Amino acid sequence: MTTRSSPPGTSASPPRLNLTRPTPGALLLEFAGTWQVGEATPPATLVERELDAGPPDHMWFDTHAVVAWDSALVSFAARVSTSARTAGATVDRSGLPAGVQRLLVLVDATPAQPAAADKRPPSPLARIGLRALGPRDAVHHALIAIGELTVALGKLVLGRAKFRRSDLFVQMQSTGVRALGIVSLVCGLVGLIIAFISAVQLQAFGATLYVANLTGIAMVRELGAVMTAIIVAGRTGAAFAAELGTMRVTQEIDALTTLGLSPVEFLVVPRVLAVTLMMPLLCVYADLVGVLGGAVVGVGVIDIPPRLYFDQTVHAVSLTDLFGGIVKAMTYGLLIGAAGCFMGLRAGRSAAAVGRAATSAVVTGIVLVIVACGLYAVVFYRLGV
């Protein structure tokens, strides 16, 4: 009978391992002391060298002298069991603690991860095929997103959507109130620029009074909603994509799915609803700021009387123009919110992927806004609005 011992540790009850061969065809592993992470546990190579020296027919464990254990003992037992089976020995785990035996059963039941395939760069022909399939995949994901959002909004109308009302109010505050500053700056300057350009051209005809008409109609019909939408796409759409993308990286979205909650209902609906409701209010505010920006030029530079300037604006801008801009703003808000949320939900599980999702959300949102603006122009023209 041969015995090999590991060197003693430095703790009060150091981990120890004795390898004993009661018979030439048997190997007994005797554990003692504290087998925990942080302790200087004996290396598994001691057992592997013993197996290489003379493979036994049977190997078993004795842990009656173990004071405490954790994953250190589990990983050691799993490794030496695998080595023993590879050497052709049968392994008896009955001498291990019951908890270790249960964990080792789970280890055995877990399938081995396949080795990573050698990824070679695709050939030029394959790259052409992948580029051709890209638009098809984009359309497929867009249709899925439209369907999921439609179902979630349908549940919202029926009062069955599962989300926290407090989230809706938080998103409305973030989307609306906190955007007033940048909307004021951008739309005020846009109104001022339009008035300057109009004044330069109208002075040649002695019709500088119509600066009020051009500025008011341009802001209320088109630019108020469009400029606000672009601001919201760059500010709120990117924020939605980054938030949901980060939640995907940290597996919070997976946790919601495990709890039986739909991420679209719980996360997307309050965000899309908030931006859709706040866009008309931001649009009306942008119209007002743009008209005031034009008034700075009309009154301060061209010397049009203030009362005359605003009377001219009121007569030029109709309620149809105002409500048309509000309808456009609601549509833009829906498109921006949906684009930002679904880009975040489909982001990859890395920091770089979250950044790409935020960029894609901004670009997609602005493109959708411009396309919708063009479609509205055609429809309003056909309707004679």
N, C-alpha and C positions, 0 to 999 in steps of 0.2 A: 504494500500500500504506500503510495507516494502522496505528499502534501506540499502545496506551495502557498505561501502567505504573502499578502501585500504589505508594504511598509506601514507602520502605524501612523495615524494622523496626529494633528496637533490639538484637536478639540477634546472636551471632557469625555465624550463618548465617540471616538473617531470611527468612521466606517471601515469595516474589515471584511476581507473575503478569503476564504480557505477553499482550495480546490483539492478534493479528496477522491481517490480511486479505490473504493472498497473492493472491487474486482477489476480485472483488466478490461472488461467490456462495459463498465459503469463509471459515471463521473458525477460526483456530488458537489454542489456549490453551497457553501455554508456562509451566510451573511450575518454580520453582527454590527452593532453600533448605530450611528445616525446616518441614514442614507437620504440626504436632502441636498437640494441645490445650494451651492455655496461651500459645501464640505469637499475635502480633497478625496473624492471617491476613487477607488481603484479603477484603472482603465479596463475596458472590455477586451483589450488586446491580450490580457493575461489568459482569459478563457480561450480566445481564438488561437493563441500559440499552443495551448494544451490540446485543442482539437486537432491542430495540424500535426502535433507530435504523435498522436495515436487516437484516431477517431473512435469514440465509444459507441456502443449500441444503444445506450440509455443514459439520459441526463435528467437530474431532478434537483430541486432546490430545498434548502432548509433555512428558514428565516425566523426561527423562534427567538434568536438573540438580537433581533433588530429592535432598537429603541424607538425610532421614528423614521418615517419615510415620506417621500413625495414623488414628483415626476422623475427625480434622478434614478430611483430604483426601477420605475416603470420602463424608462428608456433603456437602462442597462439590461433588464430582463428581456425586453423585446429584441435587442440587438443580439444577445448571446443565444436566444432561442432560434433566431433566424440562421445564425452561423451553425448551430448544432444540426438543424434540419438540412442545411446545405451539405454538411459532412455526412449525412445519412443516419443520424441518431434520432431516436424518439425522445420527446421532451415531456416530462411530467411536471405540471405547474401546481400541483396540489399543495406543495409546501410553501407557496407564496401567500401573502395576505389576500383576503377575499377581494378587497378593493383593487389590488394590482391585477388579480385574475380577470375581473370584469373589464378593466381598461385594456388588457391585452386581447381580450375577445373583440373589443371594438377596433383595436389596431389591426387584427387579422381580417376583420370584415371590411376594412377600408381598402378599396382597390388601389393598386400602385399607380402613380402618375406616369403616363407615358413620357418617354424622353422627347425633348423638344426637337421638332423636325428641323433639318438643315434648310433654312429659308434662303433660297437663292433669288436674286432679282429677276423679275419676269422678263421674258423675251420681248422684243419690240412688238411682235404681233399680239402677245398677251396684253401688253399695255394698251394697245389700241382697243382690244376687246373690253378691258376694264373701263376705259374711258367711255366706251359706247354704252356699257351697262350702268354707268353712274347716273344719268338722267332717269333711267327706269327706276332705280332704287330710290331716288329722291321723290319721284311721283308716288311710289308705293308708300313711303313713310309719310308723305303729306296727306294722302288719302286716309291712312290709319289715324293720323292726328286729327283730321277733320271729323272722322267718325267718332273717336273717343270724346272730343270736345262737344259734339252734338248730343251724344248720349248724356254727358254730364250736365249740359245746360238744360236738357229735357227734364232730368231729375230735379234740377234747381227750380224749374217752373212748377213742377208737381210738388215741391216742398220736401223732396226726399234726398237731396244732395247732402252729403256728410262733410261738413267743414265748420270751423269755428268762426262765429260771427265777428269775434274780436280781430281775427286775422284780416277780415275784409276792411274793417275800419282802420287798422294799421296801414294796410296797403293803400287805402284811399288818401290817408294823410301823407304817406311817402310819395305817392304819385302826383297828388294835386297841390297841397299847400307848399311842400318843399320845392316844387318846381316853379313857383311864381317868380322868383328872382331871375332865373335864367330866361324865362319866357318874357319877362318885362324888358330885359336888356336886348335880346335878339329881335323881338317883334317891334320894339320902339325904334331900333336902328333901321330895320327893314322899312318901316313906314317913313322914316326920315329920308332914306335913300330914294324911295319911290317918288316922294315929293320933290326932291332935288332934280331927278331925271325928268320928271314931268314938267317942272318949271322951266328948265332949259329949253325944252322943245316947244312949250306953249307960249313962251315969250315972243317967239317969232311971229305968232298970229295975234298977239295981244289978248290972249285968253288965259291968263294965269289964274283966273278964278276957278277954272276947271281942274286945278291941282287937287282941290278938295274932292271932286267927283272921282278922279282916277285913283287917288289914294284910298278913299273909302270903299269903292267897289272892289279894288284889287285885294284889300285886306279882308273884307267881309266875305267875299265870294270864294276866294282861293287861298291867298297867302296866309291868312290867319290860321286856318286849319292845317295847311301843309307845313308851315314853319313849326307850329306846335307839335305836329306829329313827328317831324324830324328830331326835334329836341327830346321828345318823350322816347323815341326809338333809341337815341344815343344814351339817354340817361336811365330810363326805366326798363327798356327791353334788355339792355346789357345786364342790368342788376338782376332781373328775373333769371336770365340764363346762368349767371354766375352763382346765384343762390341755389338754384335747383341742381346745377352741375356739382357744386360742392357737397350738397346733400347726397348726391349719387356716389361721390367718391367716399364719403364717410358712412355709406350704407344705410343712411336714414330712410331713404326711399324703399329699400329692401325691407326695412323693419316695418314700415307702414303696410306694405303688401302682406307681410307675415301676420300682421294684426288684423287683416281682412279689410283694410281701408284702401280705397282707390286713390292712387297719387293724383290722378287727374281731378277727382272731386275735391280732395283735401287740400291740394296745393295749387292747382292750375285755376280752378273756378274762382276762388276769391281774388286772385291776381288779375285775371282777365276781366272779371266784373268790375273791379276797382278802376282799372285804367279805362274801361269803356264808359263808366259813369263820370269820371273826372275829365275826360277829354273835351266834352261839350263846354264845361265850365271854363276850362283853360282856353278853349277857342274863343269864347265870348270875351274873356279878359284880354287875350292877344289882339282881338279886333279893336278893342277900346284903346289899348296901348299903342297899336299901330296908327290909329287915327290921330291920337295925341302927338305921336312922333311926326306925322305929316303936318300937324298944326304948328309945330315948332318952326318948320320951314315956311309954311304959308303965312303965318302971322308974324314971325320974327324976322324973316328974310325978305319975303315978297310984300310985306306990309298989307296983307288982306285983313280987314277988321275981324276980330274974333267971332262976333255974332254972325257976320255974313259967312265966314268960313264954315261954322258948324251948321248953320241953316242950309247951306249948299250941300253939305255932307248928308244931312237928314233927308233932303229931297232926292238925292242921287241914290241912296241905299234903300232898298225895299225890304219888307219883311221876308219876301221870298229868298232874297240873297242871304239874309241872316239865318233863316231856318235851313236853307240848303247847306250853308257852311257847318251848321250844328250836326246835320245828318252825316255829312262827310267826316266830321271829327269823331263821331261815335264809331263809324266803320273803321277809320284809321286806328282808333284805340283797340278795337277787337282784334285787328290784324297784328298790331304790334305786340299786344299781350300774348296772343297765341303763339306767335313766332318766338318770342323770348322764352316762354315756358317750355315749349316742346324742344327747342334747341338745348335747353338745360337738361331736360329729362333724357335726351339721347346723347348726352356728352359722354366721353370716355372717362375711365376711372384714373385720371392723372391730372396734375396741376396744369400741364400744357393743354390737355383736352378741354379743361374748363375755360381757359383763355380763348381757345379756338371757338368754343360754343358761344361765348360772349360776343366775339367778333362777328360770327355768322348771324347771331340774333340781330345785331345792328344793321348789317348789310341786307339781310332778308326783310327786316321790317321796313327799311327805307324803300327798297325795291317794290314791296307790296303796296306801300303808300302811293308811290308814283304811278303804278299800274292802276290802282283804284281811282286815283285822281283823273287819269286819262279816260277811264270807263265812265266816270261820273260826268265828265265834260261832254262825251258823246251822248249819254242818256239825257242830260239836261238840254242839249241842243235839239235832240229829237222831240222832246216834250215841249220845247219852246219856253223853257224856264229861263 
